[in-house]
Amino acid sequence: MSQDRQLTVVAFAGSLRRASYNRALLRAAQEMVPPQMTLSILEIDGIPLFNEDVEQQGDPEPVARFKQAIREADGLLIATPEYNHGVPGVTKNAIDWASRPPRQAVLDGKPVAILGASPGITGTARGQSQLRQAFEFTNSYCMPQPEILVYQAHQKFDAEGRLTDEKTRAFLGKFLLAFREWIQRLAG
Ligand SMILES: Cc1cc2nc3c(=O)[nH]c(=O)nc-3n(C[C@H](O)[C@H](O)[C@H](O)COP(=O)(O)O)c2cc1C
């Protein structure tokens, strides 16, 4: 791939909460996206619970739009919360829709990166780790390093949801550069 080509990345937060730290983290990423990369945030609140009977009738419109956006993108970025030491249903449900049909899915061979924020001290470590397992089955190329675990998130965002912690902002910048390089490397 030409190193000069503009890369398109789509992102979603695995939280439907209006003041979600994870969506705020994606907004911060959008502000500091490196050159030759664009980042669009997808809203997933219209995606229904996965049901194979519904799928057989054809993807519902929000699902079709979600899958098409991933298909057209060079990479997928996911900011996931951690619920009960695992991946929240909202995150997993979106991935389950996008994983279909197996082996021809929009996730097949797609470069993916995961990040996450939580008010706790482990910063979504277990949730992220579990999500990586799903990408083994979907044959997606999940960036192994660097990892971003935004712990004690309530101290790192202000009341408007702006990422104010300078160390986290610097690390997020490096993470985005690494993801750009990961996508370029996979594209050959
Ligand atoms: C059902 C539930 C389970 C949770 N379990 C965890 C957990 O296992 N680990 C953790 O760090 N935070 C946990 N939390 C707290 C979330 O990290 C917190 O609500 C966070 O703000 C959710 O992400 P969001 O801000 O993007 O919505 C849990 C919250 C809920 C509602």
The ligand as a MOL file (V3000), in Angstrom:
LIG
                    3D

  0  0  0     0  0            999 V3000
M  V30 BEGIN CTAB
M  V30 COUNTS 31 33 0 0 0
M  V30 BEGIN ATOM
M  V30 1 C -23.4010 -4.0890 34.9210 0
M  V30 2 C -22.1010 -3.3880 35.1600 0
M  V30 3 C -20.9680 -4.1210 35.4270 0
M  V30 4 C -19.7430 -3.4890 35.6100 0
M  V30 5 N -18.6150 -4.2410 35.8000 0
M  V30 6 C -17.4040 -3.6310 35.7960 0
M  V30 7 C -16.2050 -4.4180 35.7880 0
M  V30 8 O -16.2230 -5.6230 35.7880 0
M  V30 9 N -15.0130 -3.7630 35.7570 0
M  V30 10 C -14.9440 -2.3780 35.7280 0
M  V30 11 O -13.8290 -1.8320 35.6930 0
M  V30 12 N -16.0610 -1.6100 35.7420 0
M  V30 13 C -17.2730 -2.2170 35.7590 0
M  V30 14 N -18.4270 -1.4660 35.7260 0
M  V30 15 C -18.3240 -0.0010 35.7430 0
M  V30 16 C -18.1290 0.5320 34.3280 0
M  V30 17 O -16.7590 0.4640 34.0300 0
M  V30 18 C -18.6260 1.9660 34.2510 0
M  V30 19 O -20.0280 1.9910 34.3950 0
M  V30 20 C -18.2010 2.6730 32.9690 0
M  V30 21 O -18.4310 4.0470 33.1130 0
M  V30 22 C -18.9310 2.0880 31.7500 0
M  V30 23 O -18.4110 2.6070 30.5630 0
M  V30 24 P -19.0420 3.9150 29.8480 0
M  V30 25 O -18.6500 5.0880 30.7100 0
M  V30 26 O -18.3750 3.9650 28.5150 0
M  V30 27 O -20.5230 3.7360 29.7820 0
M  V30 28 C -19.6650 -2.0740 35.5710 0
M  V30 29 C -20.8390 -1.3410 35.3220 0
M  V30 30 C -22.0290 -1.9720 35.1090 0
M  V30 31 C -23.2610 -1.1520 34.8000 0
M  V30 END ATOM
M  V30 BEGIN BOND
M  V30 1 1 1 2
M  V30 2 1 2 3
M  V30 3 2 2 30
M  V30 4 2 3 4
M  V30 5 1 4 5
M  V30 6 1 4 28
M  V30 7 2 5 6
M  V30 8 1 6 7
M  V30 9 1 6 13
M  V30 10 2 7 8
M  V30 11 1 7 9
M  V30 12 1 9 10
M  V30 13 2 10 11
M  V30 14 1 10 12
M  V30 15 2 12 13
M  V30 16 1 13 14
M  V30 17 1 14 15
M  V30 18 1 14 28
M  V30 19 1 15 16
M  V30 20 1 16 17
M  V30 21 1 16 18
M  V30 22 1 18 19
M  V30 23 1 18 20
M  V30 24 1 20 21
M  V30 25 1 20 22
M  V30 26 1 22 23
M  V30 27 1 23 24
M  V30 28 2 24 25
M  V30 29 1 24 26
M  V30 30 1 24 27
M  V30 31 2 28 29
M  V30 32 1 29 30
M  V30 33 1 30 31
M  V30 END BOND
M  V30 END CTAB
M  END
